[in-house]
Amino acid sequence: MTTAVTGVDDTLVEGLRGAVRGAVIQPADAGYDQARAVYNALHDRRPALIVRAAGAGDVITTVNAARANDVALAVRGGGHSIAGFSTCDGGIVLDLGNMRGIRVDPSQRTVRAEAGCTWGDLDHATHAFGLATTGGIVSTTGIAGLTLGGGMGFLARRCGLSCDNLISADVVTADGAFLTCTASRNPDLFWGLRGGGGNFGIVTSLEYRLHPVSDVLGGPTFYPLDADVVRGYLDMMSDAPEALGAVLGFVLGPPAPFLPEHWHGRPMIVVLTCWSGPADDDGQIRDRLSRVGPITGQFVERMPYPTINTLFDQALPAGLRHYWKGVYARELTIDAIGVHLDYGATLPAPQTATLLFPLDGACHRVAPEQTAFAYRDVAFAAGFGASWSDPADDDANIAWTRAYDAALRPHSTHGGYVNFMAPDDADRVRVNYGHNYDRLAGIKRRYDPGNLFRLNHNIAP
Ligand SMILES: Cc1cc2nc3c(=O)[nH]c(=O)nc-3n(C[C@H](O)[C@H](O)[C@H](O)COP(=O)(O)OP(=O)(O)OC[C@H]3O[C@@H](n4cnc5c(N)ncnc54)[C@H](O)[C@@H]3O)c2cc1C
């Protein structure tokens, strides 16, 4: 997608420099290259301006300037957008990464966090009170982008999606207004924020419901790449307590000390477990994992909840290249399992993985029209696609992901998770928002009729 525009001139830059408290960075400034870099190195863009907001006031000022000058505006929280939407060529990047204040209210079991926080920030802050909410499984991912698209993680079966735990949000809309949204204040906007992505405004802070979660039993268990293992996993999940979060993965065996060397680099299945139920039942969880299939290696220990969301950070550092897609599945059919096994056997790079997040339990108890996240009857959200390091491998990795997608599509009549989508998936926006699309378009018309916020999986006004 090209995002080039020409509207950033000296007057605009000087106006912003004088009006905002945070740094305003231009291409000639020291630190520009570092400031423009996003997590997914596939998106090597050159914005005309990067504004590092110090607070909601800077966000309002920047939104007003972008709108008045008709300049492309990208918003960046954690910067993990797979599709590259948190940067642009020639426009303004509004970087919220310095807005990281967090306040936990243990008596109400809530937390309010500024939109530049990562899940690592939030997990750390709430863990001090023995509390947590559903968030991403890599600690460097931003809370805002993940929550606005839905938000899947280890606690989803027990506590619902991240967006289900959102109880209020402060938002700067396209006209520069600052609105607090809850179920009763600006309820249409609040509804759209819970699954509708960054289409409606710039969220400056988010308030979540928290749950008693302290230490958990968790980590990866590896098995051979075999259909029986997938069946064993499905059996395990069919009657698993909701406090068992267990993500199914197709990966290459990592060079980890708990995995025998002859498995390193070989295609395998992994079950990423997080048991947040009573420690007394740890033995039962271990038994369940051993019934999934023959274990080739395992690192499953008791650990603080924030730690489980850092186990994969090192394997996925910023600066890799990523091209992913996503599909939802009501059930994993034999044919779909066959496709995952075929592509699991040909993973093109060590960082590449397919992950299937179970979305039952508490996720199913939210009615499909209660939030913008439409898919409340699916069993799994699959995210698949290549992650690699060498630009010379771009074409091969993108082609591999597209072939995987084409093979899987006949076995999935539904959409996919917006937060796993590639930049060229614009034709899937409608199906990905499902039956909620028309209502979302109405909210878009009300709050952003000029489509200022278009660097996202865009809902046209
Ligand atoms: C390594 C990795 C692990 C992941 N793990 C998970 C996971 O466990 N569960 C899961 O559900 N998803 C996961 N994802 C997908 C993730 O949800 C999306 O990439 C998400 O967009 C990241 O949010 P961010 O704030 O880091 O991204 P950014 O790149 O900062 O933002 C992405 C988009 O979100 C919107 N946005 C961000 N902040 C705001 C804001 N303040 N106001 C309005 N709009 C905003 C904008 O449209 C922006 O373009 C993962 C992605 C990666 C790369």
The ligand as an ORCA input file, in Angstrom:
! r2SCAN-3c Opt
* xyz 0 1
  C       5.268    -10.712     17.651
  C       3.773    -10.525     17.611
  C       2.974    -11.208     18.508
  C       1.589    -11.047     18.493
  N       0.834    -11.733     19.400
  C      -0.496    -11.535     19.441
  C      -1.288    -12.164     20.439
  O      -0.808    -12.906     21.277
  N      -2.614    -11.919     20.431
  C      -3.201    -11.089     19.518
  O      -4.409    -10.902     19.579
  N      -2.471    -10.485     18.559
  C      -1.137    -10.679     18.506
  N      -0.389    -10.056     17.547
  C      -1.047     -9.189     16.567
  C      -1.269     -7.812     17.193
  O      -2.519     -7.813     17.844
  C      -1.266     -6.705     16.137
  O      -0.048     -6.708     15.467
  C      -1.543     -5.341     16.778
  O      -1.893     -4.426     15.768
  C      -0.339     -4.822     17.526
  O      -0.635     -3.653     18.238
  P       0.483     -2.529     18.428
  O      -0.094     -1.437     19.239
  O       1.745     -3.163     18.875
  O       0.690     -2.124     16.931
  P       0.888     -0.743     16.156
  O       1.678     -1.109     14.958
  O       1.390      0.317     17.028
  O      -0.579     -0.402     15.727
  C      -1.262     -1.218     14.806
  C      -2.534     -0.537     14.399
  O      -3.421     -0.516     15.515
  C      -4.124      0.711     15.528
  N      -3.735      1.433     16.731
  C      -2.648      1.224     17.516
  N      -2.669      2.075     18.559
  C      -3.770      2.820     18.425
  C      -4.363      3.854     19.183
  N      -3.810      4.290     20.305
  N      -5.516      4.398     18.752
  C      -6.102      3.964     17.622
  N      -5.594      2.992     16.858
  C      -4.450      2.420     17.262
  C      -3.736      1.475     14.283
  O      -4.628      1.157     13.250
  C      -2.366      0.914     13.987
  O      -2.040      0.996     12.621
  C       0.993    -10.190     17.540
  C       1.804     -9.499     16.635
  C       3.174     -9.659     16.659
  C       4.015     -8.942     15.652
*
